[in-house]
């Protein structure tokens, strides 16, 4: 329900105002990678206060969002976050604890209405738009005791999956800042991965929760249509939109769902949730949940060669893992749902009308219609074709629109029939068939449509890391209202495999990683020896090295190069990754920055240095490199 527009000004809300004050200093308590349960236990024990948690997260934002790797995940910081934290600390001290989210800082995508901060959808057209009230899910989070620390960047107006916008700019992936974070909830994905909050809220119209989750080794859920209220979420397509959490663990995802989902009178679509929401989703946290499960592997959605090979290999490994955990994996080659998903999306048809309705109900919005945004040029150029096409849709009273809605129903019936006929708990496939691509490149491979167009729930969970060092997500889709079962399956997989790993580029500020001397095993031809030293800075992936070869003349050395072996055998060979010294003789020193693929190869123990000589082109000396201890 809308109230009169707030009289709050916008000064202090825009941007990340972290300069000065206690938030610049790392808190005594390390918030990095901490779960909601861990944070709650520390609060309960008096180890930390909610004010100190806010300061800890703000310190990380100050260090990594505009500085360092410059992730650019946050579009605004709540100037009242510390004040609200102090109020919740006082409640706790008085013996009143609202629940597991009491005093826990979280972040929300900037298409969720917040009455105390602008809601911009990352568009310059809405930069000064302060909504009259909170979105229902935001209100429920606050009522549960969560602290809305700030708003996260997103692909402008949610119309894309690389998170670039006229107001918010380009968000970067903390696993590799040269790559995109997915979208449209890319800011939330990057912020949660970088520990800028305990968890974050996103929205999914066709993959916008699940893709950023996959790109950041997070758990993300797109619920059954009607599970969660869309009230106060800037719409892309009310038929396909749904809000939900992105979290570093399935348990945190369940706790976020407990606080946010269910029937909402402000959104009639949620009436179907009556009787379909359990008392708590945490009852589904069963580590043995894959035993006896039957999972259908959608072979047509696995991807092929080229850029999709990296993801396919990880997902095929994930299928082997679920089988080892007691599940039966059944390849599903037919039916291929591509034909049913074609022409079933209603985003292009609905956007203009639903967005204009939102603007009309938001007195603080500077613009009143999509047409006005286009006329004033207040949007990023990447949206131009899509916005213009939406403006050309004149009515929803059309045969094309009705046929699209009918295809959605047909698709849902077909998917449920497949699950029933094969007696399956879920269908599995990669969330997106390509890892996060370099910023500016086309991001392809989304498998978003099966869930988004059928209205059926799907969860993504970390499946591991590809050979380029980037995270991969495994998606599981189930019957309508099967969220408890999907959570059970995802939790069992997560707990058994432990694929979640935080980003190198956003390490702890309390206990920052020290330089690591790499283990080096030297193999040399008769009469030769080498003195080598390789030191890695984990937070920047910079390796400083020194190599001295004894028993060779300078003129004997053609090249000192870094290689990546491709085989499992420790003696196997592979291509040159980097020329460390060419024509420089028997001494080499310098530094280089490991790529994501190089870092992954180092973790796997597959990097080696070779000194190529006139008499031994294959390498008179070989130095195998690895992280201290067994390969990760």
Phi, psi and omega per residue, in radians:
X1 nan 2.315 -3.103
X2 -1.493 2.408 2.994
X3 -1.888 3.131 3.046
X4 -1.080 2.592 -3.092
X5 -1.061 2.484 3.138
X6 -1.143 2.556 3.101
X7 -1.490 0.012 -3.132
X8 -1.066 2.426 3.004
X9 -1.381 3.074 -3.119
X10 -1.849 -0.073 3.138
X11 -1.039 2.329 3.108
X12 1.593 -0.235 -3.128
X13 -1.554 -0.594 -2.992
X14 -1.441 2.488 -3.138
X15 1.411 -3.066 -3.113
X16 -1.926 1.650 -3.055
X17 -1.525 1.384 -3.079
X18 -1.937 0.036 -3.094
X19 -1.293 2.330 3.109
X20 1.382 2.865 3.067
X21 1.474 3.010 -3.036
X22 -1.193 -0.349 -3.072
X23 -1.174 -0.259 3.127
X24 -1.277 -0.411 -3.079
X25 -1.607 2.326 3.107
X26 -1.001 2.361 3.106
X27 -1.226 2.734 3.099
X28 -1.068 -0.632 -3.137
X29 -1.546 2.294 -3.093
X30 -1.546 1.989 -3.120
X31 -1.466 -0.176 -3.028
X32 -1.004 2.149 3.059
X33 1.100 0.251 -3.133
X34 -1.347 2.419 3.102
X35 -1.441 2.919 3.085
X36 -1.043 -0.734 3.137
X37 -1.097 -0.741 3.134
X38 -1.134 -0.732 3.100
X39 -1.109 -0.787 3.141
X40 -1.087 -0.694 3.128
X41 -1.131 -0.678 3.123
X42 -1.177 -0.685 3.072
X43 -1.117 -0.767 -3.114
X44 -1.124 -0.648 -3.120
X45 -1.380 -0.175 -3.094
X46 1.402 0.195 3.114
X47 -1.170 -0.511 -3.078
X48 -2.618 2.760 3.021
X49 -1.915 2.877 3.101
X50 -1.135 -0.591 3.062
X51 -1.060 -0.726 3.132
X52 -1.204 -0.581 3.047
X53 -1.100 -0.791 3.096
X54 -1.011 -0.797 3.139
X55 -1.094 -0.656 3.130
X56 -1.112 -0.773 3.118
X57 -1.207 -0.687 3.122
X58 -1.129 -0.594 3.074
X59 -1.101 -0.689 3.119
X60 -1.184 -0.713 3.106
X61 -1.079 -0.766 3.132
X62 -1.089 -0.622 -3.077
X63 -1.374 -0.568 -2.929
X64 -2.109 -0.301 -3.018
X65 -1.471 -0.746 3.077
X66 -1.883 -0.342 3.135
X67 -1.958 -3.113 3.120
X68 0.976 -2.156 -3.139
X69 -1.266 -0.139 3.075
X70 0.905 1.076 -3.069
X71 -1.131 -0.625 -3.141
X72 1.030 0.809 3.115
X73 -1.538 -0.455 -3.040
X74 -1.754 2.319 3.097
X75 -1.787 -0.371 3.098
X76 -2.796 2.595 3.050
X77 -1.940 2.396 3.116
X78 -1.249 1.969 -3.095
X79 -1.182 -0.214 -3.127
X80 -1.812 0.213 -3.067
X81 -1.088 -0.783 -3.125
X82 -1.175 -0.668 3.105
X83 -1.082 -0.763 3.132
X84 -1.165 -0.667 3.107
X85 -1.066 -0.705 3.128
X86 -1.117 -0.678 3.095
X87 -1.095 -0.726 -3.136
X88 -1.255 -0.567 3.024
X89 -1.082 -0.710 3.128
X90 -1.132 -0.704 3.081
X91 -1.046 -0.790 -3.129
X92 -1.098 -0.750 -3.137
X93 -1.087 -0.504 3.129
X94 -1.473 0.022 3.091
X95 1.589 0.200 -3.130
X96 -1.932 1.948 3.116
X97 -2.117 2.145 -3.017
X98 -1.283 -0.458 -3.094
X99 2.719 -2.943 -3.047
X100 -1.124 -0.311 3.139
X101 -1.662 0.086 -3.079
X102 -1.086 2.037 3.095
X103 1.358 0.268 -3.091
X104 -1.688 2.099 3.117
X105 -1.314 2.333 3.116
X106 -2.346 2.910 3.091
X107 -2.107 2.680 3.133
X108 -2.308 2.525 3.105
X109 -1.060 2.527 -3.020
X110 -1.418 0.448 2.877
X111 -1.926 0.103 2.996
X112 -1.593 2.224 3.118
X113 -1.115 2.356 3.044
X114 -2.358 2.122 -3.064
X115 -1.255 -0.263 -3.125
X116 -1.827 0.074 3.085
X117 -2.594 2.671 3.036
X118 -1.061 2.645 2.980
X119 -2.043 1.881 -2.933
X120 -1.843 -0.273 -2.965
X121 0.863 0.471 3.119
X122 1.084 0.385 3.115
X123 -1.867 2.361 3.078
X124 -1.053 -0.429 3.137
X125 -1.150 -0.406 -3.095
X126 -2.018 0.298 -3.018
X127 -1.065 -0.446 -3.118
X128 -1.916 0.256 -3.039
X129 -1.516 1.814 3.049
X130 -1.708 1.995 -3.090
X131 -1.163 2.778 3.138
X132 -1.292 -0.348 3.113
X133 -2.748 3.051 3.134
X134 -1.353 2.603 2.892
X135 -1.046 2.626 -3.090
X136 -0.965 -0.770 -3.112
X137 -1.178 -0.592 3.065
X138 -1.157 -0.787 3.116
X139 -1.023 -0.750 -3.135
X140 -1.145 -0.649 3.074
X141 -1.078 -0.802 -3.141
X142 -1.107 -0.726 3.128
X143 -1.095 -0.554 3.112
X144 -1.348 -0.084 3.106
X145 1.756 0.003 3.113
X146 -1.231 2.576 3.085
X147 -1.794 2.069 3.075
X148 -1.356 1.768 -3.052
X149 -1.272 -0.610 -3.127
X150 3.136 3.136 -3.111
X151 -1.876 2.474 -3.082
X152 -1.818 2.622 3.122
X153 -1.163 2.810 -3.098
X154 -2.703 2.837 2.989
X155 -1.109 2.238 -2.976
X156 -0.854 2.227 3.141
X157 0.998 0.293 3.121
X158 1.193 0.342 -3.057
X159 -1.743 1.009 3.099
X160 2.880 3.035 -3.028
X161 -2.220 0.399 3.093
X162 -2.112 -0.045 3.053
X163 1.014 1.215 2.978
X164 -2.277 2.529 -2.995
X165 -2.746 2.740 -3.132
X166 -1.191 -0.580 -3.136
X167 -1.707 -0.763 -3.058
X168 -1.469 -0.299 -3.088
X169 1.295 -2.775 -3.079
X170 -1.741 2.113 2.999
X171 -1.444 2.547 -3.128
X172 -1.980 2.695 -3.111
X173 -1.472 2.130 -3.102
X174 -1.156 -0.258 3.045
X175 -1.360 -0.396 3.030
X176 -2.863 1.754 -3.044
X177 -1.085 -0.119 3.046
X178 -1.489 -0.063 -3.073
X179 -1.994 2.820 -3.120
X180 -1.381 2.793 -3.112
X181 -1.703 0.186 -2.988
X182 1.364 -3.057 -3.128
X183 -3.112 3.097 0.090
X184 -1.410 -0.172 -3.126
X185 -1.502 0.705 -3.065
X186 -1.165 -0.594 3.097
X187 -1.140 -0.702 3.091
X188 -1.130 -0.789 3.131
X189 -1.026 -0.831 -3.135
X190 -1.134 -0.712 -3.118
X191 -1.138 -0.757 -3.133
X192 -1.203 -0.728 3.114
X193 -1.068 -0.640 -3.110
X194 -1.519 0.120 -3.130
X195 1.005 0.934 2.989
X196 -1.632 -0.041 3.105
X197 -2.998 2.933 -3.104
X198 -1.192 -0.726 3.002
X199 -2.714 3.131 -3.113
X200 -2.480 2.775 3.103
X201 -1.841 2.395 3.079
X202 -2.302 -3.041 3.042
X203 -2.403 2.658 -3.020
X204 -2.343 1.967 3.027
X205 -1.810 -0.658 2.925
X206 -2.722 1.287 3.052
X207 1.729 0.037 -2.959
X208 -1.292 -0.233 2.902
X209 -1.620 -0.786 -2.973
X210 -1.273 -0.682 -3.131
X211 -1.128 -0.884 3.073
X212 -1.067 -0.573 3.072
X213 -1.098 -0.788 3.135
X214 -1.105 -0.697 -3.111
X215 -1.287 -0.156 -3.084
X216 -2.244 0.324 3.123
X217 0.969 0.797 -3.134
X218 -2.033 2.880 2.957
X219 -1.692 2.354 3.127
X220 -2.518 2.547 -3.086
X221 -2.249 2.266 2.861
X222 -1.768 2.006 -3.054
X223 -1.415 3.015 3.010
X224 -1.004 2.474 3.112
X225 -0.982 2.156 -3.097
X226 1.771 -0.096 -3.124
X227 -1.181 -0.730 -3.025
X228 -2.214 2.529 -3.079
X229 -1.204 2.420 3.022
X230 -1.705 0.076 -3.140
X231 -1.050 2.218 3.090
X232 1.383 0.212 3.009
X233 -1.814 2.173 3.141
X234 -0.975 2.090 -2.968
X235 -1.425 2.546 2.896
X236 -1.857 -0.803 3.053
X237 -2.749 1.908 -3.062
X238 -1.098 -0.452 3.091
X239 -1.159 -0.649 -3.039
X240 -1.828 -0.337 -3.092
X241 -1.177 2.485 2.903
X242 -2.720 2.391 3.086
X243 -1.597 2.729 3.126
X244 -3.105 3.045 -3.037
X245 -1.566 2.698 2.892
X246 -2.110 2.295 -3.008
X247 -2.532 2.792 3.135
X248 -1.402 -0.132 3.095
X249 -2.592 2.755 3.106
X250 -1.165 -0.611 3.107
X251 -1.077 -0.793 3.114
X252 -1.089 -0.630 3.078
X253 -1.056 -0.785 -3.135
X254 -1.107 -0.727 3.133
X255 -1.143 -0.655 3.098
X256 -1.157 -0.713 3.103
X257 -1.094 -0.744 -3.139
X258 -0.949 -0.614 -3.061
X259 -1.485 -0.300 -2.895
X260 -2.091 -0.423 -2.965
X261 -1.603 3.010 3.057
X262 2.028 3.065 -3.057
X263 -1.055 2.381 3.094
X264 -2.375 2.049 3.132
X265 -0.993 -0.435 3.141
X266 -1.326 -0.188 3.103
X267 -2.332 1.691 -3.096
X268 -0.977 -0.449 -3.122
X269 -1.089 -0.358 -3.110
X270 -1.462 -0.037 -3.139
X271 -1.027 -0.512 -3.125
X272 -1.257 -0.185 3.116
X273 -1.318 -0.256 -3.139
X274 -0.985 2.129 3.130
X275 1.447 -0.058 -3.101
X276 -1.934 0.097 3.129
X277 -1.965 2.135 -3.107
X278 -1.258 2.854 3.087
X279 -0.968 -0.665 3.047
X280 -2.723 2.387 3.095
X281 -1.301 -0.243 3.122
X282 -1.183 -0.289 3.053
X283 -1.126 -0.287 -3.109
X284 -1.599 0.057 -3.110
X285 -1.395 1.359 -3.066
X286 -1.967 1.928 -3.086
X287 -1.142 -0.301 3.118
X288 -1.749 0.310 -2.986
X289 -1.139 -0.277 3.137
X290 -1.553 -0.195 -3.134
X291 -1.149 2.117 -3.139
X292 1.417 -0.004 3.131
X293 -1.230 2.612 3.072
X294 -2.072 2.076 -3.036
X295 -2.110 2.280 3.112
X296 -1.637 2.054 -3.128
X297 -1.545 1.994 -3.083
X298 -1.410 1.633 -3.010
X299 -1.093 -0.565 -3.132
X300 -1.206 -0.268 -3.097
X301 -1.825 0.091 -3.105
X302 -1.371 -0.406 -3.070
X303 1.606 2.997 -3.090
X304 -2.135 -2.286 -3.106
X305 -1.538 -2.826 3.114
X306 1.083 -2.349 -3.077
X307 -1.164 -0.329 -3.117
X308 -1.521 -0.226 -3.090
X309 -1.070 -0.703 -3.084
X310 -1.022 -0.783 -3.127
X311 -1.248 -0.751 -3.114
X312 -0.987 -0.747 -3.117
X313 -1.079 -0.705 3.133
X314 -1.167 -0.755 -3.099
X315 -1.199 -0.654 3.056
X316 -1.078 -0.653 3.051
X317 -1.145 -0.642 3.115
X318 -1.142 -0.662 3.096
X319 -1.091 -0.721 3.074
X320 -1.084 -0.640 3.137
X321 -1.160 -0.748 -3.134
X322 -1.172 -0.567 3.079
X323 -1.156 -0.694 3.115
X324 -1.147 -0.378 3.141
X325 -1.606 0.154 3.021
X326 1.829 0.058 3.115
X327 -1.579 2.743 3.006
X328 -1.830 2.130 3.124
X329 -1.772 2.187 -3.072
X330 -2.073 2.101 3.134
X331 -1.208 2.278 3.129
X332 -1.978 1.828 3.132
X333 -1.719 -0.383 -3.119
X334 -2.527 2.292 0.148
X335 -1.472 2.716 2.959
X336 -1.699 2.080 -3.015
X337 -1.450 0.149 -3.082
X338 -1.017 -0.676 -3.099
X339 -1.201 -0.697 -3.125
X340 -1.240 -0.520 3.137
X341 -1.408 -0.308 3.128
X342 -1.171 2.311 3.109
X343 1.063 0.556 3.072
X344 -1.937 -0.181 3.097
X345 -1.296 2.509 3.123
X346 -2.077 0.268 -3.130
X347 -1.044 -0.893 -3.083
X348 -1.104 -0.561 -3.112
X349 -1.338 -0.728 -2.967
X350 -1.536 -0.471 -2.923
X351 -0.924 -0.919 -3.068
X352 -0.945 -0.812 -3.023
X353 -1.276 -0.758 -3.110
X354 -1.259 -0.649 3.100
X355 -1.168 -0.753 3.103
X356 -1.090 -0.669 3.086
X357 -1.054 -0.738 3.122
X358 -1.077 -0.803 -3.119
X359 -1.083 -0.692 -3.140
X360 -1.146 -0.491 -3.129
X361 -1.601 0.097 -3.097
X362 -2.110 1.601 -3.051
X363 -1.023 -0.493 -3.095
X364 -1.398 -0.083 -3.126
X365 -1.244 2.349 -3.141
X366 -1.228 -0.543 -3.136
X367 -1.938 2.734 -3.072
X368 -1.988 -0.089 -3.095
X369 -2.817 2.820 3.025
X370 -1.055 -0.698 3.140
X371 -1.018 -0.687 -3.135
X372 -1.179 -0.662 3.084
X373 -1.055 -0.785 -3.137
X374 -1.160 -0.735 -3.107
X375 -1.115 -0.568 -3.110
X376 -1.651 -0.050 3.121
X377 1.184 0.458 -3.079
X378 -1.610 1.085 3.132
X379 -2.794 2.819 3.108
X380 -1.375 2.575 -3.068
X381 -1.051 -0.467 -3.106
X382 -1.166 -0.284 -3.129
X383 -1.595 -0.122 -2.905
X384 -0.978 -0.894 -3.071
X385 -1.124 -0.746 -3.109
X386 -1.169 -0.732 3.136
X387 -1.158 -0.714 3.126
X388 -1.101 -0.704 3.126
X389 -1.141 -0.688 3.117
X390 -1.118 -0.635 -3.122
X391 -1.179 -0.405 -3.123
X392 -1.388 -0.214 3.092
X393 -1.337 2.051 -3.004
X394 -1.616 -0.421 -3.078
X395 -2.789 2.706 2.982
X396 -1.633 -0.061 3.086
X397 -1.540 1.277 -3.082
X398 -2.493 2.700 3.107
X399 -1.119 -0.663 -3.131
X400 -1.042 -0.795 -3.126
X401 -1.136 -0.776 3.138
X402 -1.122 -0.653 3.122
X403 -1.161 -0.638 3.104
X404 -1.132 -0.757 3.094
X405 -1.091 -0.685 3.128
X406 -1.144 -0.642 3.133
X407 -1.150 -0.592 3.091
X408 -1.080 -0.755 3.110
X409 -1.129 -0.724 3.130
X410 -1.097 -0.734 3.118
X411 -1.086 -0.787 -3.125
X412 -1.061 -0.764 3.122
X413 -1.092 -0.687 -3.118
X414 -1.182 -0.695 -3.137
X415 -1.208 -0.745 3.109
X416 -1.094 -0.701 3.129
X417 -1.070 -0.726 3.111
X418 -1.093 -0.811 3.124
X419 -1.035 -0.705 -3.124
X420 -1.246 -0.782 -3.080
X421 -1.101 -0.661 -3.120
X422 -1.659 0.035 -3.131
X423 0.940 0.944 -3.057
X424 -1.798 2.548 3.001
X425 -1.407 -0.605 -3.079
X426 -2.861 2.782 2.943
X427 -1.706 2.485 -3.126
X428 -2.199 2.585 -3.101
X429 -3.023 2.890 3.081
X430 -1.215 2.463 3.093
X431 -1.038 -0.766 3.080
X432 -2.530 2.387 -2.936
X433 -1.446 -0.029 3.050
X434 -2.240 2.528 3.012
X435 -1.209 2.956 -3.124
X436 -0.992 2.210 -3.077
X437 -1.563 2.842 3.103
X438 -0.999 2.551 3.119
X439 -1.015 2.303 -3.102
X440 1.687 -0.341 3.104
X441 -1.488 2.780 3.078
X442 -1.237 2.330 3.078
X443 -1.799 1.944 -3.104
X444 -1.978 3.054 2.969
X445 1.733 0.131 -3.092
X446 -1.149 2.374 3.013
X447 -1.869 0.620 -2.985
X448 -1.267 -0.410 -2.839
X449 -1.255 -0.567 -3.014
X450 -1.045 -0.762 3.105
X451 -1.352 -0.809 -3.036
X452 -1.113 -0.636 -3.061
X453 -1.573 -0.368 3.097
X454 -1.595 -0.318 -3.065
X455 1.332 0.216 -3.103
X456 -1.646 2.657 -3.026
X457 -1.346 2.592 3.084
X458 -2.548 2.418 3.114
X459 -2.085 2.486 3.027
X460 -2.017 2.521 -3.063
X461 -2.455 2.557 -3.126
X462 -1.016 2.270 -3.139
X463 -1.861 -0.094 -3.104
X464 2.226 -2.899 -3.082
X465 -2.148 2.419 3.129
X466 -1.348 3.019 -3.114
X467 -1.155 -0.262 3.057
X468 -1.554 0.111 3.084
X469 1.492 0.046 -3.071
X470 -1.732 2.600 -3.118
X471 -1.184 2.698 3.094
X472 -2.262 2.450 3.134
X473 -1.924 2.426 3.023
X474 -1.767 2.177 -3.117
X475 -1.830 2.465 3.079
X476 -2.196 2.224 -3.133
X477 -2.010 2.343 -3.114
X478 -2.219 -3.065 3.118
X479 -1.149 2.815 3.039
X480 -0.918 2.344 3.103
X481 1.185 0.403 3.110
X482 -1.659 0.379 3.139
X483 -0.918 -0.740 3.117
X484 -1.021 -0.726 -3.139
X485 -1.205 -0.694 3.119
X486 -1.105 -0.708 3.099
X487 -1.104 -0.709 3.116
X488 -1.065 -0.815 -3.134
X489 -1.114 -0.810 -3.101
X490 -1.151 -0.689 -3.135
X491 -1.130 -0.776 3.137
X492 -1.059 -0.737 3.127
X493 -1.154 -0.814 -3.131
X494 -1.029 -0.830 -3.073
X495 -1.150 -0.613 -3.094
X496 -1.370 -0.530 -3.011
X497 -1.793 -0.565 3.113
X498 1.023 0.740 -3.062
X499 -1.311 -0.298 3.133
X500 -1.083 2.270 3.049
X501 -2.495 2.277 -3.118
X502 -1.198 2.788 -3.118
X503 -1.227 2.474 3.078
X504 -1.086 -0.619 -2.953
X505 -1.394 -0.137 3.118
X506 -2.262 1.155 -3.051
X507 -1.362 3.133 3.088
X508 -1.062 2.435 3.007
X509 -1.566 -0.370 -3.114
X510 -1.407 -0.780 3.074
X511 -2.215 1.263 -3.094
X512 -1.074 2.568 -3.095
X513 -1.157 2.337 3.082
X514 -1.426 2.733 3.037
X515 -0.948 2.507 -3.065
X516 -2.028 2.164 3.037
X517 -1.440 2.116 -3.081
X518 -1.263 2.538 3.039
X519 -1.255 2.341 -3.088
X520 -2.294 2.128 3.123
X521 -1.944 2.014 -3.012
X522 -1.681 2.259 3.002
X523 -2.100 2.156 -3.038
X524 -2.330 2.617 3.052
X525 -1.162 2.858 -3.091
X526 -1.003 2.315 3.108
X527 1.524 -0.027 -3.109
X528 -2.037 2.653 3.045
X529 -2.642 2.942 -3.102
X530 -2.573 2.543 2.997
X531 -1.959 2.053 -3.049
X532 -2.266 2.607 3.046
X533 -2.573 2.196 3.107
X534 -2.213 2.162 -3.121
X535 -2.169 2.168 -3.094
X536 -1.800 2.314 2.919
X537 -1.631 1.828 -3.010
X538 -1.063 -0.536 -3.052
X539 -1.337 -0.347 3.140
X540 -2.082 -0.183 -3.075
X541 1.100 0.405 3.071
X542 -1.497 2.253 3.092
X543 -1.923 2.172 3.017
X544 -1.781 2.361 -3.010
X545 -2.392 2.742 3.011
X546 -2.535 2.220 -3.119
X547 -2.274 2.176 3.069
X548 -2.211 2.144 -3.111
X549 -1.848 2.317 -3.136
X550 -1.991 2.406 -3.123
X551 1.787 0.082 3.118
X552 -2.241 2.552 2.958
X553 -1.460 2.702 3.134
X554 -0.975 -0.686 -3.098
X555 -1.199 -0.274 3.132
X556 -1.319 -0.398 -2.998
X557 -1.596 2.135 3.080
X558 -1.555 -0.746 -2.997
X559 -2.830 2.386 2.926
X560 -1.935 2.080 -2.965
X561 -2.390 2.669 3.048
X562 -1.647 2.312 -3.122
X563 -2.123 2.807 2.976
X564 -2.125 2.048 3.107
X565 -1.334 2.507 -3.069
X566 -1.726 -0.432 -3.087
X567 -1.554 2.933 3.109
X568 -1.350 -0.467 -3.133
X569 -1.179 2.332 -3.085
X570 -1.076 -0.392 -3.130
X571 -1.611 -0.010 -3.100
X572 -1.203 2.837 -3.073
X573 -2.081 2.996 3.133
X574 -2.851 -3.140 -2.986
X575 -1.306 2.861 3.066
X576 -1.236 2.266 3.045
X577 -1.695 -0.620 -3.034
X578 -2.711 2.397 3.034
X579 -1.487 1.927 3.140
X580 -1.494 -0.606 -3.140
X581 -2.777 2.107 3.114
X582 -2.098 2.126 3.138
X583 1.208 0.307 -3.075
X584 -1.726 0.037 3.092
X585 1.555 -2.754 -2.996
X586 -1.539 0.113 3.101
X587 -2.153 2.393 3.108
X588 -2.520 2.438 3.097
X589 -2.694 2.614 3.129
X590 2.800 -2.703 3.125
X591 -2.644 2.738 3.015
X592 -2.632 2.798 3.114
X593 -1.789 2.184 3.118
X594 -1.198 2.359 2.961
X595 -1.286 3.023 3.067
X596 -1.046 -0.730 3.122
X597 -1.147 -0.682 3.127
X598 -1.144 -0.702 3.127
X599 -1.164 -0.684 3.103
X600 -1.130 -0.694 3.110
X601 -1.133 -0.656 3.094
X602 -1.134 -0.757 3.107
X603 -1.042 -0.629 -3.115
X604 -1.465 -0.029 -3.114
X605 1.244 0.608 -3.062
X606 -1.975 0.213 3.092
X607 -1.701 2.465 3.013
X608 -2.578 2.681 3.072
X609 -1.834 2.434 3.094
X610 -2.236 2.388 3.029
X611 -1.766 1.852 -3.084
X612 -1.554 2.225 -3.044
X613 -2.117 2.951 3.119
X614 -1.026 -0.711 -3.090
X615 -1.518 -0.244 -3.097
X616 -2.531 1.500 -3.109
X617 -1.093 -0.544 -3.117
X618 -1.209 -0.371 3.127
X619 2.206 1.869 3.118
X620 -1.267 -0.463 3.092
X621 -2.305 2.394 3.074
X622 -2.235 2.331 3.119
X623 -2.129 1.935 3.099
X624 -1.449 2.275 -3.076
X625 -1.949 2.539 3.068
X626 -2.780 2.834 3.000
X627 -1.206 2.634 3.103
X628 -0.979 2.461 -3.105
X629 1.482 -3.048 -3.114
X630 -1.191 2.643 3.096
X631 -0.963 2.439 -3.134
X632 -1.335 nan nan
